[in-house]
Amino acid sequence: MVQCPSCARPCEPRLTCPECGAPLGVELDLFAALDLPRRLALDPRELERIYHEAGRRIHPDRFATATPAVRQASLKSTALLTRSYRTLRDPVSRGRYWLELAGEKLAENNKRVPSELAELVFEVQEQLGELREAHNGSANALGAAIKTRRAELEGLVTTTQEELERNFARWDDGAGERQGLVNELKSALSKIAYLRTLTRDVDRALDSATAN
Amino acid sequence: MSRIFGIDLGTTNSLIAVMEGERPQIVADPGTGNPLLPSVVAITPAGEVFVGERAIAMEPHLTVERDGRMHAIGFEGGEAGAVVRSVKRYMGLGGNEVAAEDRHRYSFADFTGPVVRFAIGKRTFTPSQISAEILRALKARAEAALGETVERVVVTVPAYFNDGQRQATKDAGRLAGLDVVRLVNEPTAASLAYGLHQMAEGRVAVYDLGGGTFDISILNVKGGIFEVLATNGDTHLGGDDFDRLLVDLLLADLPPELRLDRHIWNSARLAAEAAKKRLSDRDEAEMSLKLPDREVHKTITRAEFERIADALAGRSLERCRMALADAELRAADVDAVVLVGGSTRMPLVRRRVAELFEREPLCSLDPDHVVALGAAVQAGVLMGSRGDMLLLDVVPLSLGIETMGGVMERLIHRNTTIPTSVTEGFTTAVDNQTHVDIHVVQGERELAADCRSLARFKLGPIELQPAGLPRVEVTFLIDANGILNVTARDQRTGREHSVDIKPSYGLTDEEIERMLEESIDLGEQDLEQRMLIVARNDAAQLLGALTKQLEEYGSLIQAEERAQVEKCASRLEGARNGTDRAYISALVEELNQLTTPFAERIMDYAIGRALEKKSVEELS
């Protein structure tokens, strides 16, 4: 139990006091902060609605003339709310966070290339290397080829993400073999994280090529 | 409680505004009617301070007197007193961060300290102290115009201001005796002023090119919630830079030592600024400068000006593209573009912005007023009168810590909605280590040394333990003003660690305290100003009460007595907006005495009525 900084009533740790509606300023897991069950599949529109509605009630701008304790609680709770929304809005960071809560550790670094991507990664890195060496004339043609590659990478991210969200729904419905499903989630998340890093490398290479 | 006012503390001009009912209203100078206060501060060798038009008159410049001779007048800086303009350019900067082209413009105390200091007369002044004078002048203006005290304010800052620049702005408020309830980003404030909350849902780009700073913010507006998606900018790009192009052109043929002369430079700047403004509605402008031994004339066409200024406009557009990329939008996805800042009057700027976003920008509100109006709207939100509106702003630059090998580890990414926080665990590297040093930096570069240092602090004392065992959790919290707060907790004991932060730039709390004391010592003219305001407030209150009493209790006053009271009241009415404080006070005193018997009769009457009422109630 925590004490509400506004009305001093003892209450369960939640985002706001059930009695007076003031923010409690306590740390919560990110699902609890948005008053959501720990589900993997979430509707982004619904998430935004909850975020805006809670934001309107607890934002520090609503407590500009309140006591320092209430202001501090509002600041902490709003920071928590923002973090929850940002983490859960993106299926990839949501999946990672969910696995963390479930005690499943995802490899920290994305250095190890997922085996099914090995060939693609090799080709892309080779092209990027050529682009860095290239002079004005050949750079244009190479740049165009790399832009096609970039679109290909993005397409791959999209399909992997769709697969991820299908598995989210399967998990929530209790379908499929549990540990096998968790492993599939983990592999899809690593794959997306790796593809995102690779896309960023491509963008950086293209940027410096146009800058020169 | 007093109302909250909105202040636009601009590079070139500053304004103060307040909500009047449903609408924000700029408070103009009661004497001149001018809504803008030029952000120019003159300090005499004796330490007297002048702000606005009077300060401009003291700027160093060349003039031809009636005797036909050329005179260099005004304060040159240093011992002779100085006139500081565009002080916002220097806010939050360390001594070594003053741009090369700015170094010759003023006398600085040194180029090494954590804060820029102007050497003026026998003292030094930080940018926060100079900005405080502008804030004080705005406060006095509103108090004189409205007869109420100004204590709490919302102050706007460029969205791209870093932590140090924001802190320096808050310090300025404190030095001016104001409670800065909230800092709001200028483009975000502007979007509030445009009443875009009536928009069901849409994406808005706010392009804000002011006197010294440039901001671009991309917002999503939905049901009264203004959510900033991305912001970008350049805190050293503005109208001043366009002026300098013309100054360079005008002075091109002079020998270098004359070009750096402050009288000549400033006279050239005035001519350049005027020419720039003329080129906004004409095709050609002439700049001329009279020097003791010669006259310099230059004619410039709009096409020529646009050719040399195009690179500056291009710099702002590059920033727009970066903001769009961060918001994951294309230019065509933007539903409305809003222009803010006096520099958006330049046709070149309007054209380039329209081209980029493929639509005509909105500019129905005066670009010089829109930020102050928005600040007043936000003040209304804070006072609780606008429960339907909410601003969700972002942090403009990533925040992180220096890790092994000098690499910057990002803890909070740029364009994260604020307030936001992140908690990071720290431990020791060697056995029995008692302290952990943490270096907080802000910026987008990979190496901490290339980012801007915000602060250093020591965690500890930590209990003596083998390396890697202690766990200290540090929470980095960025508040709604975009300012960093740090707290630390020992994970094992749950004990809060005190965090003694040493800011890399800017002022420490002790320094601000000292400056506050100094300003009280120097505040003679302030005191007189304050007493005048108090006298005016007394007069307004007395006259207001008297009018009501005469209306309600007219039967309690004799015709002859009434005539006497009204005569005195009308004299006070005439005097109360003047500046003769002693006269106003004397009349207040006189009117008080004259109306005392009347007031006593009202009191007796009211008590009698209350007793009557009570006895009736007791009976029933």
Interface residues (C-beta under 8 A of the other chain):
Chain A: H52 G55 R56 H59 P60 D61 R62 A64 T65 L75 K76 T78 A79 L80 T82 R83 Y85 R86
Chain B: M1 I4 V181 R182 K222 G223 I225 Q378 V381 L382 M383 G384 G387 L390 L391 L392 T416 T417 I418 P419 T420 S421 V422 L477 I478 D479 A480
